[in-house]
Amino acid sequence: MNHQRLLVLTSIEDDARPIFEALRRLVPAPVQVIVMADRTVPPLGWLAPAPPAELDEASSHAVERLREAVKGIALFADVALPTEVTPDALASAVRASSSDLVVVGSARHRALALAAGLQKRTPLPVLCLGSLPVATSPRPGIRLACLSFSGREQASVLGFLREHAGTADRAVLLASRPMSVPELAVVREVAGLASRLELLDRSERRWRTLFDARTTGEFDLVVVSRFPPLVLLDVSARPPVLVLPPARPAVTDPERGIDVPDALDDGTCIRLRLEYAGGIGRRRPIEDQEVGFVRAGQLLARAPSVEGTVELPSGLGGLFGLVRMRGRTAADLSRGVETSVSILSAGDVPVLLIDAELEPDALARVRAVARVEPVAVRLRPTRACRSLRARLRAAGLAPLVLDAGAVLDEGDALDVPAQADGVRLARVATRMRAAGFPVLAIVFRGPHRPVVDGFDAVLAEELPSLRHTPAPTARVSSLDARLDVTTGSRASEGNQVQVELDNRLARGWLLDAIASSRERVHFQSYMAVGDDVGRAVEEALAAAGARGIAVRVLVDSLHGLHGSFGAHNPLLERLSSRPGVELRVGHPITGAPTLEDLKQRDHRKLVAVDGRVALLGGRNLSHEYYTGFAEVPLSPEMAWRMVPWLDAGARVEGPAVATLERSFLQAWTEAGGEPFQVGSPGPAGSTRVRVVVHRGLRDAHSIEAYLALIDAASSHVYAVNGFPLVLEIQHALLRALRRGVRVRTLVGNLTPRHGEEPFRGPLASGRIAATSFVHSRMDPLVAAGAECYELVVARQPSWAPSIPEIRPHVHAKTMSVDGKVCAVGSANLDVTATYWENELMLLVEEPGVATALEARFDQLMAGSARFDRTDPAWKRRAEQRRWMRHWPGVLG
């Protein structure tokens, strides 16, 4: 041991030679040794000491023998005869002498009780020397038996070993829980131990005999983390016992221990999710605080936790101990280590990602797959990582557990559905492939096989047929490469694209395209209403059919109000009866619905004419989508559905039209329609585009496209959307702000308002509450410095004089980045578009188109109301709706 200043407590009646022989073996080079010789004689055993008497001749000789024995053991040595020996007096002596170790050299129970009382006052280690001699054989090193009965006590024992055990020493650890040999190696590495370390299981009888005289030759020193009763009650026949200072709690409040998944280095950052270990149900994130990462006893990194999330820079791989830094100094870091964390970096061994909730028989199948590294992924935040690791150990697998929420930066997202777990597992695998990991396959659970690219998606029973060579992989660095990997799309050259935010223009495009059709019209919508716009489009489609044009109309059954729950849509019924018009509805619900029936719908909006021109965007077939703000004579009495909305769309010519039409073909045949031929249109311009097709509960192409755009931004990001941001998007925008990117957003009101008054109509109150939810997801962006606006449209000549302005709904789903690339389509930035519904998106990689769209955004924002983070009214509203972060978005 490396202690320098020793305070030795003994009695003048004890033989001091064994004390100092033991010290020479256990503490070979102290600088100072002070012996406090207790001369009190307890007349009633150890119950009460008698007052000290004058030294007689025998006692004087005993003191001289003590002084003689202590000579040469340290640079400075002395013997003191205190008049009072109490815990308080000893504590004063410790402070005065700056002692760092208390040695109990007396076998009297009084001395041991004094040492125990002293340790409550001064947190010092106490070495209790028994009557058994310490071995003086020439064998190198000290043999230590280390006992710990909790994780905190184990950290204290490991801290002692790091500071005081050398390479020649051998430590046997009685751990708080069983550990495998690899885990023991992890513990040794994280703690930075120089000594050898082996584990002693509680089931072994050997640990029960540590204080038996028969074990004298096995251990030189027993290390314990607190004063156990057996030290006080049996001091005659045992090796020396070192009692460490009481383990200091990691935090000042009575919070539980930490549960931490392992982490992934994806080349951009390392993200960990820190939660409290106890509790039932969803894990609670730890209180915001600073945490440190320790290896070999050294602090290598420190970072704050925010709502349980810690982010570190890329490049910090390997094994680390985690310590809560509150009030800790560098000297006691290793003693504060609560758990270990593995940070995974790309290597050469093929990776097999598995759902951490696989059943034991499925885990056995995973173990049988040769030459792969299985890594479990926690998909449901209700299970503690330590319990998942225990299941993996029991199955003979390495206890590596990643957390999907941390890898994807989902935050505390209550709206992410369990039905999407297979897709989320595939997304984690895709992130790992993009970071250079050789992912072989994922092993998923559930009824939906996720769509994957570059690796396999298998059920556990399909593992025997798994191929054994992963596809070539390389770290993805460019936006193009990321979109290739994460969205399943490919760039298409030679297109002509126009993007609009004008309902009247969009209506003209639609009616003109139908009127000019020569062969076929493919019309797909989420909703269809027989109002003024619906009737105009109905007549145009009917006229095309009457001319011999093949007109195919596809509408979602549930939201088109046709074919589900016995509903009949008069507009669609009329269309289906027109010559040349064929109607199909997608996924009708005829029985008792499941949540999946209600949420997994087809949200795409597309019109493709003759294979030469396509229109896509966010507009359904209804008045509010295709009527301009200046075209409606608004009055306060009007229903909110008559108020136009801000929406967006694109007109496409060129090769990309074929890709768009193939998405319609797939949906059409799935709805029971006959297949048709899709042509290959030639070049129509010079614009490069991507068509991103998202299939609900099969992939996450739409959110991956948005994330790729945000993460690639270096100057600015525009996001225009009126639905509650999924937290992944919110966090990506916050990351952009932190790296200096300008973020501008535009939202609206699901129930349009004139001034402060809402327009009337069905569900108006519910839509007002939903608007608050939308705005609550914008509040963190406002607080972080984003420029967030609520759309305001100034008075138009057709409006009633009592309406000076309106605050309409924003239904557009658009994004533009750096004036280089923009996105438009049907995909909102919410959880429904992320996982549940089928979506269609166009990415336009043309600076001219992107800058024109951004100029239009600037015009809209210039006349709108900015959320001002310095405004007390905004602060008050933001605080009132903070709870909405826990509102399940599945209700939106």
Secondary structure, 3 states (H helix, E strand, C coil): CCCCEEEEEEECCCCCHHHHHHHHHHCCCCCEEEEEEECCCCCCCCCCCCCCCCCCHHHHHHHHHHHHHHCCCCCEEEEECCCCCCHHHHHHHHHHHCCCEEEECCCCHHHHHHHHHHHHHCCCCEEECCCCCCCCCCCCCCEEEEECCCHHHHHHHHHHHHHHCCCCCEEEEECCCCCCHHHHHHHHHHHCCCCEEEECCCCCHHHHHCCCHHHCCCCCEEEECCCCHHHHHCCCCCCCEEECCCCCCCCCCCCCCEECCEEEECCCEEEEECEECCCCCCCCECCCEEEEEEECCEEEEEEEEECCEEEEECCCCEEEEEEECCCCCHHHCHHHEEEEEEEECCCCCCEEEEECCCCHHHHHHHHCCCCCEEEEEECCCCCCHHHHHHHHHHCCCCCCEEEHHHHHCCCCCCCCCHHHHHHHHHHHHHHHHHCCCCEEEEECCCCCCCCCCCCEEECHHHHHHCCCCCCCCCCCCCHHHHHHHHHCCCCEEEEEEEEECCHHHHHHHHHHHHHCCCCEEEEEECCECCCHHHHHHHHHHHHHHHCCCEEEEEEECCCCCCCCCCCCCHHHHHHHCCCCEEEEEECCCCCCCCHHHHHCCECCCEEEECCCEEEEECCCECHHHHCCHHHCCCCCCCEHHHCCCECCEEEEECCHHHHHHHHHHHHHHHCCCCCCCCCCCCCCCCEEEEEEEECCCCCCHHHHHHHHHHHHCCCEEEEECCCCCCHHHHHHHHHHHHCCCEEEEEECCCCCEECCEECECCCHHHHHHHHHHHHHHHHHHHHCCCEEEECCEECCCCCCCCCCEEECCECCCEEEECCCEEEEECCCCCHHHHHHCEEEEEEEECHHHHHHHHHHHHHHHHCCEECCCCCHHHHHHHHHCHHHHHCCHHHC
